[in-house]
């Protein structure tokens, strides 16, 4: 089975750069807008406050940041 897969993979042309970039893991910037705790109403559910606009857009401003669930 491995020999068959190897032959198939070797027969494919190399992937273009845009496919390689698409396959790379993505890292979200650590700001309020990408945080699991930042509600749709703009309230932080950890600190129970609405962060100032400048703070919400600042990367690495909050030590309680957690990546938001994608669904």
N, CA, C and O atoms as a GROMACS GRO file, in nm:
protein
  284
    1UNK      N    1   0.082  -0.120   0.000
    1UNK     CA    2   0.000   0.000   0.000
    1UNK      C    3   0.086   0.126   0.000
    1UNK      O    4   0.053   0.222  -0.069
    2UNK      N    5   0.195   0.128   0.075
    2UNK     CA    6   0.282   0.246   0.078
    2UNK      C    7   0.348   0.270  -0.056
    2UNK      O    8   0.366   0.386  -0.095
    3UNK      N    9   0.384   0.164  -0.127
    3UNK     CA   10   0.447   0.181  -0.257
    3UNK      C   11   0.351   0.247  -0.356
    3UNK      O   12   0.392   0.331  -0.436
    4UNK      N   13   0.226   0.209  -0.350
    4UNK     CA   14   0.126   0.268  -0.439
    4UNK      C   15   0.111   0.417  -0.408
    4UNK      O   16   0.111   0.500  -0.499
    5UNK      N   17   0.098   0.451  -0.280
    5UNK     CA   18   0.085   0.591  -0.241
    5UNK      C   19   0.208   0.672  -0.281
    5UNK      O   20   0.195   0.784  -0.330
    6UNK      N   21   0.325   0.615  -0.262
    6UNK     CA   22   0.448   0.685  -0.300
    6UNK      C   23   0.451   0.714  -0.450
    6UNK      O   24   0.492   0.822  -0.492
    7UNK      N   25   0.407   0.617  -0.531
    7UNK     CA   26   0.406   0.637  -0.676
    7UNK      C   27   0.306   0.746  -0.715
    7UNK      O   28   0.334   0.827  -0.804
    8UNK      N   29   0.190   0.747  -0.649
    8UNK     CA   30   0.090   0.849  -0.680
    8UNK      C   31   0.144   0.987  -0.644
    8UNK      O   32   0.133   1.081  -0.723
    9UNK      N   33   0.201   0.999  -0.524
    9UNK     CA   34   0.252   1.129  -0.480
    9UNK      C   35   0.369   1.176  -0.567
    9UNK      O   36   0.382   1.296  -0.593
   10UNK      N   37   0.452   1.085  -0.612
   10UNK     CA   38   0.565   1.123  -0.695
   10UNK      C   39   0.520   1.162  -0.835
   10UNK      O   40   0.591   1.236  -0.904
   11UNK      N   41   0.404   1.114  -0.879
   11UNK     CA   42   0.359   1.146  -1.014
   11UNK      C   43   0.288   1.281  -1.020
   11UNK      O   44   0.267   1.334  -1.129
   12UNK      N   45   0.250   1.337  -0.905
   12UNK     CA   46   0.184   1.467  -0.904
   12UNK      C   47   0.287   1.577  -0.924
   12UNK      O   48   0.400   1.565  -0.879
   13UNK      N   49   0.247   1.683  -0.993
   13UNK     CA   50   0.340   1.797  -1.005
   13UNK      C   51   0.355   1.866  -0.870
   13UNK      O   52   0.269   1.851  -0.784
   14UNK      N   53   0.461   1.940  -0.852
   14UNK     CA   54   0.480   2.011  -0.725
   14UNK      C   55   0.365   2.109  -0.700
   14UNK      O   56   0.309   2.166  -0.794
   15UNK      N   57   0.332   2.127  -0.574
   15UNK     CA   58   0.223   2.219  -0.539
   15UNK      C   59   0.269   2.363  -0.557
   15UNK      O   60   0.384   2.396  -0.526
   16UNK      N   61   0.180   2.448  -0.608
   16UNK     CA   62   0.215   2.590  -0.622
   16UNK      C   63   0.228   2.657  -0.486
   16UNK      O   64   0.179   2.606  -0.385
   17UNK      N   65   0.295   2.771  -0.484
   17UNK     CA   66   0.319   2.843  -0.358
   17UNK      C   67   0.191   2.876  -0.284
   17UNK      O   68   0.188   2.870  -0.161
   18UNK      N   69   0.082   2.913  -0.356
   18UNK     CA   70  -0.041   2.950  -0.288
   18UNK      C   71  -0.104   2.830  -0.216
   18UNK      O   72  -0.171   2.849  -0.115
   19UNK      N   73  -0.084   2.710  -0.266
   19UNK     CA   74  -0.135   2.590  -0.198
   19UNK      C   75  -0.050   2.562  -0.073
   19UNK      O   76  -0.104   2.529   0.032
   20UNK      N   77   0.079   2.575  -0.086
   20UNK     CA   78   0.169   2.555   0.028
   20UNK      C   79   0.134   2.655   0.138
   20UNK      O   80   0.128   2.618   0.256
   21UNK      N   81   0.112   2.782   0.102
   21UNK     CA   82   0.076   2.884   0.201
   21UNK      C   83  -0.058   2.852   0.266
   21UNK      O   84  -0.075   2.873   0.386
   22UNK      N   85  -0.154   2.802   0.189
   22UNK     CA   86  -0.287   2.768   0.241
   22UNK      C   87  -0.279   2.653   0.340
   22UNK      O   88  -0.357   2.649   0.435
   23UNK      N   89  -0.187   2.561   0.321
   23UNK     CA   90  -0.173   2.445   0.410
   23UNK      C   91  -0.102   2.479   0.541
   23UNK      O   92  -0.116   2.406   0.639
   24UNK      N   93  -0.028   2.588   0.544
   24UNK     CA   94   0.044   2.625   0.667
   24UNK      C   95  -0.054   2.658   0.778
   24UNK      O   96  -0.160   2.716   0.755
   25UNK      N   97  -0.017   2.620   0.902
   25UNK     CA   98  -0.103   2.658   1.014
   25UNK      C   99  -0.106   2.810   1.028
   25UNK      O  100  -0.006   2.878   1.007
   26UNK      N  101  -0.221   2.860   1.063
   26UNK     CA  102  -0.237   3.005   1.079
   26UNK      C  103  -0.235   3.040   1.228
   26UNK      O  104  -0.288   2.967   1.311
   27UNK      N  105  -0.174   3.152   1.260
   27UNK     CA  106  -0.173   3.202   1.398
   27UNK      C  107  -0.252   3.332   1.402
   27UNK      O  108  -0.225   3.426   1.326
   28UNK      N  109  -0.348   3.335   1.491
   28UNK     CA  110  -0.428   3.457   1.506
   28UNK      C  111  -0.348   3.560   1.585
   28UNK      O  112  -0.273   3.524   1.676
   29UNK      N  113  -0.363   3.688   1.551
   29UNK     CA  114  -0.300   3.790   1.633
   29UNK      C  115  -0.368   3.793   1.770
   29UNK      O  116  -0.490   3.784   1.778
   30UNK      N  117  -0.290   3.804   1.876
   30UNK     CA  118  -0.344   3.798   2.011
   30UNK      C  119  -0.399   3.935   2.052
   30UNK      O  120  -0.332   4.012   2.120
   31UNK      N  121  -0.521   3.963   2.009
   31UNK     CA  122  -0.590   4.086   2.047
   31UNK      C  123  -0.734   4.051   2.082
   31UNK      O  124  -0.778   3.938   2.059
   32UNK      N  125  -0.806   4.144   2.135
   32UNK     CA  126  -0.944   4.117   2.180
   32UNK      C  127  -1.031   4.061   2.068
   32UNK      O  128  -1.114   3.973   2.092
   33UNK      N  129  -1.013   4.110   1.947
   33UNK     CA  130  -1.099   4.070   1.836
   33UNK      C  131  -1.086   3.923   1.798
   33UNK      O  132  -1.175   3.868   1.733
   34UNK      N  133  -0.978   3.858   1.838
   34UNK     CA  134  -0.959   3.715   1.810
   34UNK      C  135  -0.963   3.631   1.937
   34UNK      O  136  -0.923   3.515   1.937
   35UNK      N  137  -1.011   3.690   2.047
   35UNK     CA  138  -1.013   3.622   2.176
   35UNK      C  139  -1.148   3.554   2.201
   35UNK      O  140  -1.253   3.610   2.171
   36UNK      N  141  -1.143   3.436   2.256
   36UNK     CA  142  -1.264   3.360   2.290
   36UNK      C  143  -1.351   3.436   2.390
   36UNK      O  144  -1.473   3.418   2.392
   37UNK      N  145  -1.291   3.519   2.473
   37UNK     CA  146  -1.364   3.587   2.580
   37UNK      C  147  -1.428   3.719   2.536
   37UNK      O  148  -1.501   3.780   2.614
   38UNK      N  149  -1.403   3.763   2.414
   38UNK     CA  150  -1.455   3.890   2.365
   38UNK      C  151  -1.590   3.866   2.300
   38UNK      O  152  -1.598   3.804   2.194
   39UNK      N  153  -1.695   3.914   2.363
   39UNK     CA  154  -1.830   3.889   2.315
   39UNK      C  155  -1.870   3.974   2.196
   39UNK      O  156  -1.804   4.073   2.164
   40UNK      N  157  -1.979   3.934   2.130
   40UNK     CA  158  -2.028   4.010   2.015
   40UNK      C  159  -2.075   4.150   2.057
   40UNK      O  160  -2.085   4.240   1.973
   41UNK      N  161  -2.102   4.167   2.186
   41UNK     CA  162  -2.142   4.298   2.237
   41UNK      C  163  -2.022   4.384   2.278
   41UNK      O  164  -2.040   4.496   2.325
   42UNK      N  165  -1.901   4.332   2.261
   42UNK     CA  166  -1.780   4.405   2.295
   42UNK      C  167  -1.738   4.391   2.440
   42UNK      O  168  -1.645   4.458   2.484
   43UNK      N  169  -1.806   4.305   2.514
   43UNK     CA  170  -1.774   4.285   2.655
   43UNK      C  171  -1.677   4.168   2.672
   43UNK      O  172  -1.695   4.063   2.609
   44UNK      N  173  -1.577   4.186   2.755
   44UNK     CA  174  -1.484   4.078   2.788
   44UNK      C  175  -1.547   3.995   2.900
   44UNK      O  176  -1.581   4.048   3.005
   45UNK      N  177  -1.564   3.866   2.876
   45UNK     CA  178  -1.629   3.780   2.975
   45UNK      C  179  -1.536   3.736   3.087
   45UNK      O  180  -1.581   3.671   3.181
   46UNK      N  181  -1.408   3.770   3.078
   46UNK     CA  182  -1.314   3.739   3.187
   46UNK      C  183  -1.309   3.858   3.282
   46UNK      O  184  -1.316   3.842   3.404
   47UNK      N  185  -1.297   3.977   3.226
   47UNK     CA  186  -1.281   4.098   3.308
   47UNK      C  187  -1.413   4.174   3.328
   47UNK      O  188  -1.417   4.271   3.403
   48UNK      N  189  -1.519   4.128   3.261
   48UNK     CA  190  -1.651   4.192   3.271
   48UNK      C  191  -1.645   4.342   3.247
   48UNK      O  192  -1.706   4.422   3.318
   49UNK      N  193  -1.569   4.378   3.143
   49UNK     CA  194  -1.555   4.517   3.102
   49UNK      C  195  -1.553   4.525   2.950
   49UNK      O  196  -1.523   4.427   2.882
   50UNK      N  197  -1.585   4.641   2.899
   50UNK     CA  198  -1.567   4.667   2.757
   50UNK      C  199  -1.431   4.735   2.742
   50UNK      O  200  -1.413   4.847   2.791
   51UNK      N  201  -1.337   4.670   2.675
   51UNK     CA  202  -1.204   4.730   2.664
   51UNK      C  203  -1.206   4.853   2.574
   51UNK      O  204  -1.286   4.860   2.480
   52UNK      N  205  -1.120   4.950   2.602
   52UNK     CA  206  -1.108   5.067   2.513
   52UNK      C  207  -1.070   5.022   2.371
   52UNK      O  208  -1.006   4.918   2.353
   53UNK      N  209  -1.109   5.099   2.273
   53UNK     CA  210  -1.084   5.066   2.132
   53UNK      C  211  -0.935   5.040   2.108
   53UNK      O  212  -0.901   4.943   2.040
   54UNK      N  213  -0.848   5.123   2.161
   54UNK     CA  214  -0.704   5.108   2.139
   54UNK      C  215  -0.654   4.977   2.199
   54UNK      O  216  -0.573   4.907   2.138
   55UNK      N  217  -0.702   4.944   2.319
   55UNK     CA  218  -0.659   4.821   2.386
   55UNK      C  219  -0.708   4.699   2.308
   55UNK      O  220  -0.634   4.603   2.290
   56UNK      N  221  -0.833   4.703   2.263
   56UNK     CA  222  -0.891   4.589   2.190
   56UNK      C  223  -0.813   4.557   2.062
   56UNK      O  224  -0.810   4.443   2.018
   57UNK      N  225  -0.751   4.658   2.004
   57UNK     CA  226  -0.676   4.639   1.880
   57UNK      C  227  -0.526   4.620   1.902
   57UNK      O  228  -0.451   4.608   1.805
   58UNK      N  229  -0.482   4.616   2.027
   58UNK     CA  230  -0.339   4.601   2.058
   58UNK      C  231  -0.302   4.453   2.071
   58UNK      O  232  -0.367   4.379   2.144
   59UNK      N  233  -0.199   4.412   2.001
   59UNK     CA  234  -0.152   4.273   2.005
   59UNK      C  235  -0.075   4.250   2.135
   59UNK      O  236   0.004   4.334   2.177
   60UNK      N  237  -0.099   4.136   2.197
   60UNK     CA  238  -0.033   4.093   2.321
   60UNK      C  239  -0.061   4.185   2.440
   60UNK      O  240   0.022   4.195   2.531
   61UNK      N  241  -0.175   4.252   2.442
   61UNK     CA  242  -0.206   4.344   2.551
   61UNK      C  243  -0.262   4.273   2.674
   61UNK      O  244  -0.248   4.323   2.785
   62UNK      N  245  -0.323   4.156   2.655
   62UNK     CA  246  -0.391   4.090   2.766
   62UNK      C  247  -0.332   3.950   2.791
   62UNK      O  248  -0.321   3.870   2.698
   63UNK      N  249  -0.296   3.921   2.915
   63UNK     CA  250  -0.241   3.788   2.947
   63UNK      C  251  -0.348   3.678   2.950
   63UNK      O  252  -0.314   3.560   2.956
   64UNK      N  253  -0.476   3.716   2.946
   64UNK     CA  254  -0.584   3.618   2.953
   64UNK      C  255  -0.639   3.580   2.816
   64UNK      O  256  -0.742   3.513   2.807
   65UNK      N  257  -0.571   3.621   2.708
   65UNK     CA  258  -0.616   3.592   2.573
   65UNK      C  259  -0.619   3.442   2.547
   65UNK      O  260  -0.526   3.369   2.584
   66UNK      N  261  -0.725   3.396   2.483
   66UNK     CA  262  -0.737   3.258   2.435
   66UNK      C  263  -0.791   3.261   2.294
   66UNK      O  264  -0.881   3.339   2.264
   67UNK      N  265  -0.737   3.177   2.209
   67UNK     CA  266  -0.780   3.174   2.070
   67UNK      C  267  -0.930   3.142   2.062
   67UNK      O  268  -0.979   3.054   2.133
   68UNK      N  269  -1.001   3.214   1.977
   68UNK     CA  270  -1.144   3.194   1.966
   68UNK      C  271  -1.177   3.062   1.896
   68UNK      O  272  -1.103   3.017   1.809
   69UNK      N  273  -1.286   3.003   1.935
   69UNK     CA  274  -1.334   2.880   1.873
   69UNK      C  275  -1.380   2.915   1.731
   69UNK      O  276  -1.456   3.010   1.714
   70UNK      N  277  -1.337   2.840   1.631
   70UNK     CA  278  -1.370   2.878   1.493
   70UNK      C  279  -1.514   2.847   1.451
   70UNK      O  280  -1.553   2.878   1.338
   71UNK      N  281  -1.593   2.788   1.539
   71UNK     CA  282  -1.733   2.760   1.500
   71UNK      C  283  -1.828   2.796   1.610
   71UNK      O  284  -1.949   2.779   1.594
   0.00000   0.00000   0.00000
